Amino acid sequence: MTKTQPKILVIDDDPDVVEAIRLTLEAKKYKVYSASSGSAGLKRVKDVNPDLIILDVMMDTTTEGFQLSLQLRNPDPKSEYAQYAHIPILLLTAIHKTTPLRFGPDADYLPVDEFVEKPVQPAALLEKVKKLLAKKAK
C-alpha cells in the first residue's frame, strides 16, 4: 500500500510567505495548495479536503484568520464546513509583533491547534506540521 502525500492548504495573502512555506513543505514531500484570501481559502478547503491548514491571521481584515477558523470549526452539524471541522489548523501570525493583542488556542474563541510566529522558521514550521499530522492520523 502506498502512502499518499499529506495535503496542506496555505491560506495567506502574502505571496512571498506562501512561496517560502511551499518550498519548505515540498522539500519534505508534502503536497501544497494555496489560497490568497479567506473566501478563496474556504472554497479551497472544499476542493482539496486538506490534511492540514496553515492559516494567516491578518489578510483582508486584521482578524480574517480568526473568523475563518470559527467558520471551519463551527460545531453545528448542519454547517457547510462540518465535514472539515476535524482538519488541524496551524495559525500563522505576526499579530503579537504588530499589536498588543495576546492570545492562544481556545476551543470557543480561537479554535486552532497551534501557532507559528512570522517570520516563519522552517525547522519550527516542519516540527509543528509533523506534530499536527501525527495527531490527526491517530
C-alpha positions as CSV (number, residue, x, y, z in Angstrom):
1,M,0.0,0.0,0.0
2,T,1.4,3.4,-1.0
3,K,1.3,6.2,1.5
4,T,-0.3,9.3,0.0
5,Q,1.4,12.6,0.4
6,P,-0.3,14.7,3.1
7,K,-2.1,17.7,1.5
8,I,-1.5,21.1,3.2
9,L,-3.5,24.2,2.4
10,V,-1.8,27.5,3.0
11,I,-4.2,30.5,3.3
12,D,-2.2,33.7,3.3
13,D,-2.4,36.9,1.2
14,D,1.4,37.4,1.1
15,P,2.8,35.5,-2.0
16,D,6.3,35.6,-0.6
17,V,5.2,33.8,2.6
18,V,3.2,31.3,0.6
19,E,6.2,30.6,-1.6
20,A,8.6,30.2,1.4
21,I,6.2,27.8,3.1
22,R,5.6,25.9,-0.2
23,L,9.4,25.4,-0.8
24,T,9.9,24.2,2.9
25,L,7.0,21.8,2.8
26,E,7.6,20.4,-0.8
27,A,11.2,19.7,0.2
28,K,9.7,17.2,2.7
29,K,7.3,15.7,0.1
30,Y,4.1,17.4,1.2
31,K,1.5,18.4,-1.4
32,V,0.9,22.1,-1.0
33,Y,-2.1,24.1,-2.1
34,S,-2.7,27.8,-1.5
35,A,-5.4,30.5,-1.4
36,S,-4.8,34.2,-1.0
37,S,-7.9,35.2,1.0
38,G,-10.3,33.8,3.5
39,S,-13.1,33.3,1.0
40,A,-10.8,31.7,-1.5
41,G,-9.5,29.5,1.4
42,L,-13.0,28.3,2.3
43,K,-13.6,27.3,-1.3
44,R,-10.1,25.5,-1.5
45,V,-10.9,23.6,1.7
46,K,-13.9,22.1,-0.1
47,D,-11.9,21.4,-3.3
48,V,-8.8,19.9,-1.7
49,N,-10.0,18.4,1.6
50,P,-6.6,19.0,3.1
51,D,-4.9,17.1,5.9
52,L,-3.7,20.4,7.5
53,I,-4.5,24.1,7.1
54,I,-1.9,26.8,7.6
55,L,-3.8,30.0,8.1
56,D,-2.7,33.6,8.3
57,V,-4.5,35.8,10.8
58,M,-4.2,39.2,9.1
59,M,-5.4,39.3,5.5
60,D,-8.2,41.5,4.1
61,T,-9.0,42.3,7.8
62,T,-6.8,42.1,10.9
63,T,-8.9,39.2,12.2
64,E,-9.8,37.3,9.0
65,G,-7.9,34.2,10.1
66,F,-9.8,34.1,13.3
67,Q,-13.2,34.3,11.5
68,L,-12.1,31.6,9.1
69,S,-11.1,29.3,11.9
70,L,-14.5,29.9,13.6
71,Q,-16.3,29.1,10.4
72,L,-14.3,25.9,9.8
73,R,-14.8,24.7,13.4
74,N,-18.5,25.6,13.7
75,P,-20.0,23.0,16.0
76,D,-23.3,23.0,14.2
77,P,-23.6,19.6,12.4
78,K,-25.6,21.4,9.6
79,S,-22.6,23.8,8.9
80,E,-21.5,23.7,5.4
81,Y,-18.0,23.0,6.8
82,A,-18.9,20.3,9.3
83,Q,-17.1,17.6,7.4
84,Y,-13.9,19.7,7.6
85,A,-14.0,20.6,11.3
86,H,-11.5,17.8,12.2
87,I,-8.7,19.3,10.0
88,P,-5.9,20.7,12.2
89,I,-5.3,24.4,11.8
90,L,-1.9,25.9,12.3
91,L,-2.3,29.7,12.7
92,L,0.4,31.8,11.2
93,T,0.7,35.2,12.8
94,A,2.8,38.4,13.2
95,I,0.0,39.9,15.3
96,H,2.0,39.5,18.5
97,K,4.7,41.6,16.9
98,T,2.4,44.2,15.4
99,T,-0.3,44.7,18.1
100,P,-0.6,44.4,21.9
101,L,-3.0,41.6,21.4
102,R,-2.1,38.3,23.1
103,F,-3.9,35.0,22.5
104,G,-3.6,31.3,22.4
105,P,-5.6,28.4,21.1
106,D,-9.1,28.3,22.7
107,A,-11.9,25.9,21.7
108,D,-14.6,28.6,21.8
109,Y,-12.9,31.8,20.8
110,L,-9.9,30.7,18.7
111,P,-10.4,27.1,17.6
112,V,-6.9,26.4,16.2
113,D,-4.4,23.7,17.1
114,E,-1.0,25.5,17.0
115,F,0.7,28.8,16.3
116,V,3.7,29.8,14.3
117,E,5.1,33.3,14.5
118,K,6.1,35.2,11.4
119,P,8.8,35.3,10.1
120,V,8.4,31.6,9.8
121,Q,11.5,29.5,10.8
122,P,11.5,26.4,8.5
123,A,12.5,24.0,11.3
124,A,9.8,25.2,13.6
125,L,7.2,25.0,10.8
126,L,8.1,21.5,9.9
127,E,8.1,20.4,13.5
128,K,4.6,21.7,14.1
129,V,3.3,20.3,10.7
130,K,4.7,16.9,11.6
131,K,3.2,17.0,15.1
132,L,-0.3,18.0,13.8
133,L,-0.4,15.5,11.0
134,A,0.7,12.7,13.5
135,K,-2.1,13.8,15.9
136,K,-4.6,13.8,13.0
137,A,-3.6,10.3,12.0
138,K,-4.5,8.8,15.4
